[in-house]
Amino acid sequence: MISILAQERLLGFALGTVSMGGFVLHQRRAIYRSLAGDDGSPYVYQPGEITSRRGSTELAHVWNKAVDETLGRLVVYLSSRGW
């Protein structure tokens, strides 16, 4: 028989997976419905804007800056410890 701790972890994992799956499904449905609805809003999806080279480099720069700010101290600490 598996221990109580292992059962609790397995149950937590299963419940977390189901709840996150439901959350993601709900969000996707909301996104698809908002894109499919033609309500005359001025915001129009333009694939050229998102996939442009300039947009992707700007996104990469913002992403790298956020990661550096978030994990900078951790990297310095691990570097000082010889990792």
MIGUTOR-91002 format. One record per atom (N, C-alpha, C): x, y, z. Coordinates in steps of 0.05 Angstrom, whole numbers, padded with zeros to 5 digits, always signed. Each point is the difference from the previous one (the first is absolute). Layout:
BEGIN
XYZ...
END
This chain:
BEGIN
+00017-00024+00000-00017+00024+00000+00018+00025+00000-00008+00020-00013+00015+00024-00003-00006+00018+00024+00020+00015+00007-00002+00017+00025-00021+00022-00003-00008+00010+00023-00020+00022+00000+00011+00025-00014+00026+00006+00004+00012+00023-00013+00000-00003-00030+00006-00024-00010-00001-00004-00029-00028+00002-00010-00020-00010+00015-00028+00002-00009-00008+00029-00001+00008+00016+00020-00007+00028+00000+00012+00015-00024+00025-00006-00005+00013+00013-00023-00013-00008-00026-00007-00025-00003-00013-00010-00025-00027+00013-00003-00015+00002+00022-00026+00013-00001+00003+00030-00007+00019+00013+00013+00005+00028-00006+00008+00005-00029+00016-00018-00011+00008+00002-00028-00024-00003-00018-00016-00021+00006-00024-00005-00017-00020+00023+00001-00005+00011+00024-00019+00022+00002+00012+00025-00013+00026+00005+00003+00012+00023-00013-00001-00002-00030+00005-00024-00010-00001-00004-00029-00028+00005-00011-00020-00011+00013-00028+00003-00009-00008+00030+00002+00007+00013+00022-00009+00028+00003+00015+00018-00021+00026-00005-00004+00014+00016-00020-00010-00006-00029-00007-00025-00005-00011-00007-00026-00027+00015-00004-00016+00001+00020-00026+00014-00002+00005+00030-00004+00019+00011+00015+00006+00028-00003+00010+00007-00028+00018-00016-00010+00011+00005-00027-00022-00003-00021-00017-00020+00003-00022-00004-00019-00019+00025+00000-00006+00009+00024-00017+00024+00003+00012+00024-00014+00026+00004+00005+00014+00023-00012+00001-00002-00030+00005-00023-00011+00001-00004-00029-00028+00006-00012-00020-00011+00013-00027+00006-00011-00006+00029+00000+00008+00014+00021-00006+00029+00001+00016+00015-00021+00025-00009-00005+00016+00013-00021-00012-00005-00027-00007-00025-00006-00012-00006-00026-00026+00014-00005-00017+00002+00021-00025+00014-00003+00004+00030-00005+00021+00011+00014+00005+00029-00004+00010+00005-00028+00016-00018-00011+00011+00003-00027-00022-00005-00021-00018-00018+00006-00021-00007-00020-00022+00021+00000-00005+00014+00022-00021+00020+00001+00007+00024-00016-00019+00008-00017+00005+00024-00016-00017+00023+00011+00012+00014+00019-00015+00021+00014+00008+00028-00010+00016+00002-00021+00007+00026-00011+00021+00014+00017+00015-00014+00015+00021+00012+00017+00023+00009-00018+00015+00021+00008+00022+00009-00017+00024-00018+00002+00000-00020+00017+00023-00018+00003-00003-00023-00019+00017-00001-00020-00002-00021-00021+00026-00016+00001-00003-00026-00001+00023-00018+00000+00015+00003-00026+00026+00007+00001+00016+00002-00023+00025-00017+00004+00002-00023-00014+00022-00019+00004+00027+00013-00006+00001+00018-00019+00025+00013-00007+00013+00015+00023-00016+00012+00017+00010+00015+00023+00014-00019+00020-00012-00022+00005+00010-00018+00021+00024-00016-00010+00000-00008-00025+00022-00017-00010+00023+00016-00012-00002+00026+00001+00022+00016-00012+00026-00004+00015+00021+00004-00014+00027-00004+00012+00005+00020+00022-00008+00025-00004+00004+00021+00020-00016-00007+00026-00024-00009-00003-00017-00007+00023+00012-00023+00016+00011-00020-00014+00011-00023+00014+00025+00008+00014+00017+00017-00011+00024+00008+00014-00006+00018+00024-00021+00016-00003-00008+00017+00023-00011-00018+00023-00015-00020-00008-00011-00019+00020+00023-00015+00013+00019-00009-00015+00023-00014+00011+00016+00018+00020+00003+00025-00008+00014+00019+00018-00014+00004+00026-00026+00004-00002-00016+00004+00025+00000-00025+00017-00002-00024-00013+00001-00025+00015+00027-00003+00014+00021+00004-00014+00027-00003+00012+00004+00020+00023-00009+00024-00003+00002+00020+00021-00015-00008+00025-00025-00011-00004-00016-00008+00022+00013-00024+00015+00011-00019-00016+00013-00023+00013+00025+00009+00015+00015+00018-00012+00024+00010+00014-00007+00014+00026-00021+00016+00000-00008+00014+00024-00011-00020+00021-00014-00020-00009-00012-00019+00018+00020-00019+00012+00017-00011-00016+00019-00021+00009+00028+00010+00003+00005+00026-00002+00027+00010+00001+00015-00007+00026-00014+00005+00022+00013-00006+00026+00005-00030+00004-00018-00017-00010+00004-00028+00002+00025-00009-00016+00003+00011-00024+00023-00007-00017+00026+00009+00014+00000+00024+00011+00024+00010+00014+00006-00019+00024-00020-00008+00015+00004-00017+00023+00011-00027-00009-00012-00012-00020+00009-00026-00009+00028+00001-00012+00006+00022-00014+00027+00004-00011+00021+00002+00022-00007+00013+00022+00019+00003+00022+00004-00027+00015-00020-00018-00002+00002-00026+00013+00014-00021-00018+00007+00008-00025+00014-00018-00018-00018-00017-00017-00024+00007-00004-00018-00015-00018+00005+00008-00028
END
